[in-house]
Amino acid sequence: MNCLIIAAGTGGRLREKGPSKPLIPIRGVPLLERVIARGAAAGVERFFVVSGYRGEQVRAALDELAARDGISITNIVNDEWQRANGVSVLKAKPYLDGPFLLTMCDHLVDLEILRGLARTSPAPQTVTLAVDFNVTGSINDPEDVTRVKCSEGRIERIGKVIRDFNAIDTGVFLCTPIIFDALEASQAAGDDSLSGAMNVLAGWGNARVFDIEGRLWLDVDDPASFSKAEQLLASGRL
């Protein structure tokens, strides 16, 4: 299994913890390294990491990690990192021609979420998003999550401001290459975001959901969530 990790943004809300969000240590281990370690434990054999902001520093750290631990890591450069995250995903199109996991450098998720997705055989021409149906009990900031409206295992729509949602986007996907077609269609319509591509796929009937069944995940993107992550890691809950 291959895994694409997006690590191109500025991480401005965590700037007090360090200048490069993917490399900020959390309990002594850089955030991006933790994400890679979890992917490897879930059976990922090759990683593809898209970097942008302070990219040279990130790529140097990844090269060191690959040499130190014998991990296959391919660096992908996004020189348009100021744009939305869908641009970073599209930069990986030349590198990935089969199913792959997609995740973010700042999302820590229960290992079983990754294992469950990796064991899933995706239907052709689909993208599957791991979703959290525990909307009211999520440990994530309810004002910052991406909302998902699901029905019968399919996504109807996704976005930050939809009202009639019944799930939350965990930021972990099982993709087939159709994701790149959807990204191109979304960007042609003026939306550079990954959510925009998922809405395109929903319109095509090709966006599926994977229920994480209450397992923990955390988007580590501000000091409050960083502290929460430290506590959960210290207690062994995440």
N, C-alpha and C positions, 0 to 999 in steps of 0.2 A: 504494500500500500504506500502511495505517495501522500505527502501532506504539504499544503501551501499555507504559509504563515504571513500575515500582513503586518509589517513593522515599519511603516513609512511615515506616520504622522508625527506631529510635534510633541504631543503629550503635554500640552501647556498647563493643564490642571495639576500635574504632578511635578512641575518644575522645581518645587522646593525640595524634592527628594533626589533630584539629579538632572543633568542637562539632556540626557538621552533616555527616554522612557523605557525602551526595550532592555536597557542595560542597568536599570535601577535595581540594586540588590534588595531582595525581600527575604529576611532571615538568612542573609549571607549568600543567596543565590540570585543572579540576575533574572528578572522576570521572564525574558525571552528564553533563557536556558531552562527555566522550569517548564515552560510550555513545550519545548522540544523534548525534555526528559519524559513528560507524560505521554507525548505522542509515541516515543520509542517504546515505552512500556506497553502501549496499546497495540504494538505491532507495526508501526510505521518504519519503513526501511529507508526511504529517501525524503529529505526535506528540501523545500524550495522556499526561500525567504525573500520577500520584497522589502527593500529598505529605501529610504528617501531622505528625510531630515536627519542630518548628522550621519549620513549613510556610510561614509568611509569608516567611521568609528564602529558602527554596527557590523559591517562586513569584516573588519579586522578581528572583532571578537568572535564572530562565527567561524572564521577560518581557524582561529586558535582552538575553539571548542571542537571542531571537526577533527583536527589533528590530535588533540588530547584524548578524545573519547572514541575515535574511529567512527564517527557519524558522517553519513553522506549528506552534505549540505550544499546546495547550489544557490549562489547569491544572484538576485535579480534586482536591477536598479530601476527605480521610479524617479525620473527627473521632473515629474509633474506632481510631486507629493503635496502641493498646496491644494490640489483638487480632491474630490470626495474619494472614498475608499474603493469604489468600483474601478477606478482607474488603475489602482495597484493590482487588483485581481486580473484585469485584462492584460497587464504587462507579462503575465505568466503564460499567455496563450501559446507561444512557441515552444514551451517546455513540457506541456502536459497534454497527452492525447488519449488518456483513459480516465477511469474513476479516480478521484482523489479527495482526501479530507481537506477542508478549508477552515482555518481558525485565525484568531487575532492574537497578537503578541501579548495583550494585556488581559486575556480571559483565562482564568484558572478554573478548570472544570473537573468534576469527579472522573476518575480514570474509567469507570464503567460507561460513562457517556461516550467516550472515544471508542472504547472496545465495542460497544453496541452498534455504533454507526459503522465501524470498520467491518463488522460481521454482516452488515446488511448488503444484500445484492440489489443495487439500484436498478429500477426499471430503465430501459433505454430512453435517452433524451429527457431525463429528469434531474432535478436538484432537490435534495432532502435537507430540511433544516431541523436541527434539534431544538425543540420548543419546551418551555416550562409552563405547564398548565396551572401551577401554584401561583396564580396572579396576586392574590392578597397576602400570601405568606412569603414572598420572595425576599431574600436578603439583599437584593439589589435596590438601588434608588428608584422608586416607582415613577419619579418625574424624569428619569433619564433613560429608561429602557425603551427598546423598540418593540412596539406592540404588533401582535399577529392575530388575525381573524382566521380561524380554521374551521373546516367542516368535512367530516368523513375522510380524514387523513390527508386533506389537501389544503393548501393555503388559498384563501380568497383575496386577502390583501394584507399589506404590511406597511408600517410606518410609525413615526413618533407620535402622531396626533390623532390617529383613528380612535373612535370612542367605543364602538361595539366589539372590542377585542376579547378574546378568551385565552390568550397565551402570550408568552414573552419570548422574543428571539434571544437565544443563548450565544449567538455568534459562532456556532459550530455547524458546518455543513458537510454533506457528502455530495460531491458534484460529479457530473459527467460533463464532457466538453460543451454541451449546450449552454452552459453558464456563459461562455464567451459570446455566443450568438445573442443571448439576452442582454448582456452588457453593452454590446455594440448597438442593439436596438434602443436600449434605454438612453444611452449617450446621444444617439442621433435625435432623440426626442427631448434632449436637454437636461437629463438627469444622470449625473455621474456616479450615483451611489449604488452600493450593492443592493440596498432595499429596492431601488428603482428596477434593477434587473430581476429581482424576485417578483415584483409586481408584474413585469412583462411575462415571466414564466407562469405566474398564476393565471394571467389572461389566456395563455396558451394551454392551460390545464396540465402543466408540467412541474408544478411546485408541490412537493410532498412534505409531510411532517413526521418527525420521530419524537415520541414522547419520552422525556428523560425520567419520568416516573418519580418525581420529587427529589432527585439527586441534586447535590449542591453544585453551584457554579457562581463565579463572581467576576464582574467586570471591574478591574482594578484601574480606575482612571482619575481618582482624586484622593486627597489625604484621608478622608473618612473611609473609603473602600480599601485603601492601602492598610490602614490600621485593622480593619476587619479581617483582611486576608492574613495578616500576621497572627492574629488571634486564632483563626481557623487552622492555619498551618501548625501553630504551636500545639493545638489540642488534637491534631491528627484528623480533624473532620474534613479537611480539604487537601 
